[in-house]
């Protein structure tokens, strides 16, 4: 251990107690700021979740129109919506990708000759629009490769909603 002017190393460290207490105070303030910011962000997330759970809207934000296939339409969907109609539509789209496409369209009275070739070419259907009414549901899917929009319309029947019509807008 080296000594300078009669002061040991341990004594040199304890010589300036204000400096070490200031570091502890700054660290404590930083800890409180981080804790307060984290609690504030958590409260905001909980508030947003509660507001989303209470809104009956399917689309929280929408821009554009789905009628224009080359246009830019998008919607921010409510993550807490009932997704059952979307699952049914996606199953229908999956069935339309098969060789039974013409038979399924014949049963739905939607005999658009362009529909089966477009769906065989484009397997990436993305939901961009959804509108639910009392007796009608409309789901619009974007088909990016073919630059088309697939419209699936369901109507309320005796057993619930059933697909009424499938159409394609190019």
C-alpha positions in Angstrom: 0.0 0.0 0.0 1.4 3.4 -1.0 1.0 6.4 1.2 1.0 10.0 0.1 1.7 12.8 2.6 0.6 10.7 5.5 -2.8 9.6 4.1 -3.6 6.0 3.5 -5.5 4.8 0.4 -8.6 4.1 2.6 -8.4 7.5 4.1 -8.2 9.1 0.7 -11.5 7.5 -0.4 -13.4 8.6 2.6 -12.0 12.1 2.4 -14.8 13.4 0.1 -18.1 11.9 1.4 -20.3 14.4 -0.5 -19.1 13.0 -3.8 -20.1 9.4 -3.1 -23.4 10.4 -1.6 -24.1 12.5 -4.7 -23.6 9.4 -6.9 -26.0 7.4 -4.8 -28.5 10.2 -5.0 -28.3 10.4 -8.8 -28.6 6.7 -9.1 -31.7 6.7 -6.8 -33.3 9.5 -8.9 -32.6 7.6 -12.2 -34.2 4.5 -10.6 -37.3 6.4 -9.6 -37.6 7.9 -13.1 -37.4 4.5 -14.8 -39.9 3.1 -12.3 -42.3 6.0 -12.8 -42.0 5.8 -16.6 -42.6 2.0 -16.6 -45.7 2.4 -14.4 -47.0 5.2 -16.7 -46.6 3.0 -19.8 -48.2 0.1 -18.1 -51.2 2.2 -17.1 -51.5 3.5 -20.7 -51.5 0.0 -22.1 -54.2 -1.2 -19.6 -56.3 1.8 -20.5 -56.0 1.2 -24.2 -56.9 -2.5 -23.7 -60.0 -1.6 -21.7 -61.1 0.9 -24.3 -60.6 -1.6 -27.1 -62.6 -4.2 -25.2 -65.5 -1.9 -24.8 -65.8 -0.7 -28.4 -68.1 -2.6 -30.7 -66.3 -1.4 -33.8 -64.5 -3.9 -36.0 -62.2 -1.4 -37.6 -60.5 1.1 -35.3 -59.1 3.1 -38.3 -59.8 2.9 -42.0 -58.4 4.6 -45.0 -59.3 4.4 -48.6 -61.9 2.3 -50.2 -61.9 -1.4 -51.0 -63.7 -0.9 -54.4 -60.5 0.2 -56.1 -58.2 -2.9 -56.6 -55.1 -0.8 -57.3 -55.9 1.7 -54.7 -54.5 1.9 -51.2 -57.2 0.7 -48.8 -56.2 -0.5 -45.3 -57.8 -0.8 -41.9 -56.5 -1.2 -38.4 -58.8 -4.0 -37.0 -59.9 -4.3 -33.5 -57.8 -7.2 -32.0 -60.7 -8.2 -29.7 -63.3 -8.6 -32.5 -65.2 -11.8 -33.2 -63.0 -13.6 -35.8 -65.4 -16.5 -36.6 -66.6 -14.9 -39.9 -63.0 -14.5 -41.0 -62.1 -18.1 -40.2 -65.1 -19.2 -42.3 -64.1 -17.0 -45.2 -60.5 -18.2 -45.0 -61.7 -21.8 -45.1 -63.7 -21.0 -48.2 -60.7 -19.3 -49.8 -58.7 -22.4 -49.0 -61.3 -24.6 -50.6 -61.4 -22.3 -53.7 -57.7 -23.0 -54.2 -58.4 -26.6 -54.9 -59.6 -28.3 -58.0 -63.2 -28.2 -56.6 -63.3 -24.4 -57.2 -65.9 -24.5 -60.0 -68.2 -26.8 -58.1 -68.1 -24.6 -55.0 -68.8 -21.5 -57.0 -71.7 -23.2 -58.8 -73.2 -24.0 -55.3 -72.8 -20.4 -54.3 -74.4 -19.1 -57.6 -71.2 -17.1 -58.2 -69.9 -18.3 -61.5 -67.4 -15.7 -62.4 -65.0 -17.4 -64.8 -62.0 -15.3 -63.7 -62.3 -16.3 -60.0 -60.7 -19.8 -60.1 -57.6 -18.9 -62.2 -57.0 -15.8 -60.1 -57.2 -17.8 -56.9 -54.9 -20.5 -58.2 -52.4 -17.8 -59.2 -52.6 -15.8 -56.0 -52.6 -17.7 -52.7 -51.9 -14.7 -50.4 -55.3 -13.2 -49.4 -55.1 -10.5 -46.8 -58.2 -9.1 -45.1 -58.4 -5.4 -45.7 -62.0 -4.5 -45.0 -64.9 -5.9 -43.0 -68.4 -4.6 -42.5 -71.0 -6.3 -40.3 -74.6 -5.5 -40.5 -77.7 -7.0 -38.9 -78.3 -9.3 -41.7 -75.3 -9.0 -44.0 -71.5 -9.4 -43.5 -69.0 -8.3 -46.2 -65.3 -9.3 -46.0 -62.9 -7.9 -48.6 -59.5 -9.6 -49.2 -56.6 -8.2 -51.2 -54.9 -10.5 -53.7 -51.6 -8.7 -54.3 -50.1 -10.8 -57.1 -53.2 -10.4 -59.3 -54.0 -6.9 -58.1 -57.6 -7.9 -57.4 -60.0 -7.8 -54.5 -62.1 -10.8 -53.4 -65.5 -9.9 -51.9 -67.2 -12.5 -49.7 -70.8 -11.7 -48.7 -72.6 -13.6 -46.1 -76.3 -13.3 -45.1 -78.2 -14.3 -42.0 -80.3 -17.4 -42.4 -82.1 -19.8 -40.1 -78.9 -21.4 -38.8 -76.8 -18.2 -38.7 -74.7 -16.5 -41.3 -73.9 -18.4 -44.6 -71.9 -17.4 -47.6 -74.2 -15.9 -50.2 -71.9 -14.7 -52.9 -68.2 -14.6 -53.8 -67.1 -12.0 -56.4 -63.8 -10.6 -57.8 -63.0 -7.0 -58.6 -59.9 -6.5 -60.8 
